[in-house]
Amino acid sequence: MQTGAFTQYFDIAQITLYGFWIFFFGLVIHLQRESRREGFPLVSDIPGRAALDPGAAMPAPKVFLLHNGITVLAPRAEAMEPEPKAVPIANFPGAPLDPTGDPMIDGVGPAAWANRTDMPDVMWETGEARIVPTRVAPDFHVAEEDPNPVGMEVIGCDGLVGGVVIDVWVDRSETVARYLEVELASAMGPRTVLLPTTMSVIRSKARQVKVRSITSFQFANVPALRHPDQVTRLEEDKICGYYAGGTLYATAGRTEPLI
């Protein structure tokens, strides 16, 4: 005789399993939506293709209060960035780009930079600029047991002098040297540029700072600073991208195959 009982075909373990499946499916959807708050591409990486339309996959905007008092929305409507000055070598997503101009300045490939805020990074405690030259932070100096790069010649990958180190820029939060300030050779005009310490090798005996990523003449095109004693986050990205791009684009031979 049929009793019509529904629960006799289910038990607690089965209900728990089904509940977990539903929860996990919802969790995956939630994480996928939240991952689109920052950096999610809304345009195709193939020129001429229509813009992507994530539709319901985009989460509702949230308001974030930053340490400096500025509020931002994520996701947020932003102006479209200009097309890169490069063309893909093939018609498929992720195809390598072939530069159409100066890739080190245009930010192509290893020279790419992120569109960060054009404001200096600051220390949490005081709100002062975090990365500054030692002339602004007299409490910092090069340790006596380490070679002081000030006064050393900066040598490019071509073996020629690109300039002379005139100061060291320190990270006051982490107590490390981030950049060397280089006064360019007289042939390139009266100007100073920053050189990331991670892209240089100090030769204390020769009194030289060796840079393998760019030539001596390419120091003249290093992105400039808006303020002589401060560097913004955007400027940092552009400067580091310029030197990194030189590892591939500084000389014509670097873009050719090894064999």
BELURTA-V694176 format. One record per residue. RES is the residue in one letter. PSI is psi as a letter, one per 40 degrees, with the letter a starting at -180 (NA if undefined). OMEGA is omega in radians with two decimals (999 if undefined). Layout:
# BELURTA-V694176
res;psi;omega
RES;PSI;OMEGA
RES;PSI;OMEGA
This chain:
# BELURTA-V694176
res;psi;omega
M;h;3.11
Q;h;-3.14
T;e;-3.10
G;e;-3.14
A;h;-3.11
F;d;-3.02
T;e;-3.10
Q;e;3.11
Y;e;-3.12
F;i;2.99
D;i;-3.07
I;d;-3.12
A;d;-3.13
Q;d;3.10
I;d;3.11
T;d;3.13
L;d;3.12
Y;d;3.11
G;d;3.11
F;d;3.12
W;d;3.14
I;d;3.13
F;d;-3.09
F;d;3.10
F;d;3.10
G;d;3.13
L;d;3.13
V;d;3.12
I;d;-3.14
H;d;-3.13
L;d;3.11
Q;d;3.11
R;d;-3.12
E;d;3.14
S;e;-3.12
R;e;-3.13
R;d;-3.11
E;h;2.97
G;e;3.14
F;h;-3.09
P;h;3.11
L;e;3.11
V;i;3.11
S;i;3.11
D;e;3.05
I;h;-3.14
P;h;3.13
G;e;3.11
R;i;3.13
A;i;3.12
A;i;3.11
L;i;3.14
D;g;-3.11
P;d;3.06
G;b;-3.07
A;e;3.14
A;e;3.13
M;h;3.13
P;i;3.05
A;i;-3.11
P;i;3.02
K;i;3.13
V;h;3.13
F;h;3.11
L;h;-3.12
L;i;-3.08
H;d;-3.10
N;e;3.10
G;e;3.14
I;h;3.07
T;i;3.11
V;i;3.07
L;i;3.04
A;h;-0.09
P;i;-3.09
R;i;3.10
A;h;-3.14
E;i;3.09
A;i;-3.14
M;h;3.08
E;i;-3.13
P;i;3.11
E;h;3.11
P;i;3.14
K;g;-3.13
A;i;3.13
V;i;3.10
P;i;-3.12
I;e;3.12
A;i;-3.07
N;g;3.03
F;i;-3.10
P;h;3.12
G;e;3.14
A;i;3.11
P;i;-3.11
L;i;3.08
D;h;-3.07
P;i;3.08
T;e;3.12
G;a;3.05
D;h;-3.02
P;d;-3.12
M;d;3.10
I;d;-3.10
D;e;3.09
G;f;-3.12
V;i;3.07
G;b;-3.13
P;e;3.10
A;e;-3.09
A;i;3.11
W;i;-3.13
A;i;-3.13
N;g;-3.11
R;i;3.13
T;h;-3.11
D;f;3.12
M;i;3.13
P;i;2.97
D;h;-3.04
V;i;3.09
M;i;-3.07
W;d;-3.01
E;d;-2.99
T;e;-3.08
G;e;3.11
E;i;3.12
A;h;-3.05
R;d;-3.09
I;h;-3.07
V;i;3.04
P;i;-3.11
T;e;3.09
R;d;3.09
V;d;-3.13
A;g;-3.06
P;e;3.12
D;e;-3.12
F;i;3.10
H;i;3.10
V;h;-3.13
A;i;-3.08
E;d;-3.12
E;e;3.12
D;i;3.09
P;h;3.11
N;h;-3.06
P;e;-3.11
V;h;-3.11
G;e;-3.14
M;i;3.05
E;i;3.11
V;h;-3.05
I;h;3.09
G;a;-3.11
C;e;3.09
D;e;3.11
G;e;-3.12
L;i;-3.10
V;h;3.10
G;d;-3.14
G;a;-3.11
V;h;3.11
V;h;3.13
I;e;3.12
D;i;3.10
V;h;3.10
W;h;-3.04
V;i;3.02
D;h;-3.03
R;e;3.12
S;d;-3.07
E;e;3.07
T;f;3.08
V;i;3.07
A;h;-3.11
R;d;-3.05
Y;i;2.94
L;h;3.09
E;h;-3.02
V;h;3.00
E;h;-3.03
L;i;3.08
A;i;-3.04
S;d;-3.12
A;d;-3.11
M;e;3.07
G;i;-3.12
P;g;-3.10
R;i;3.06
T;i;3.12
V;i;3.09
L;i;3.10
L;h;3.11
P;h;-3.14
T;d;-3.13
T;e;3.13
M;e;-3.10
S;i;3.08
V;h;-3.12
I;h;3.07
R;g;-3.00
S;d;-3.11
K;d;3.14
A;e;-3.09
R;f;-3.12
Q;i;2.99
V;h;-3.06
K;h;3.08
V;h;-3.08
R;e;-3.00
S;d;-3.10
I;i;3.10
T;i;-3.13
S;d;-3.11
F;d;-3.12
Q;e;3.04
F;d;-3.11
A;d;-3.09
N;e;3.08
V;h;-3.13
P;h;-3.05
A;i;3.07
L;i;3.07
R;d;-3.13
H;h;-3.06
P;e;-3.08
D;e;3.13
Q;i;3.04
V;h;-3.14
T;i;3.13
R;d;3.11
L;d;3.12
E;d;3.10
E;d;-3.12
D;d;-3.14
K;d;-3.13
I;d;-3.13
C;d;3.10
G;d;3.14
Y;d;3.14
Y;d;3.13
A;d;3.12
G;d;3.12
G;d;3.12
T;d;3.11
L;d;-2.97
Y;e;-3.05
A;d;3.11
T;i;-3.09
A;d;-3.10
G;d;-3.11
R;d;3.13
T;e;3.14
E;i;3.11
P;i;-3.13
L;d;-3.12
I;NA;999
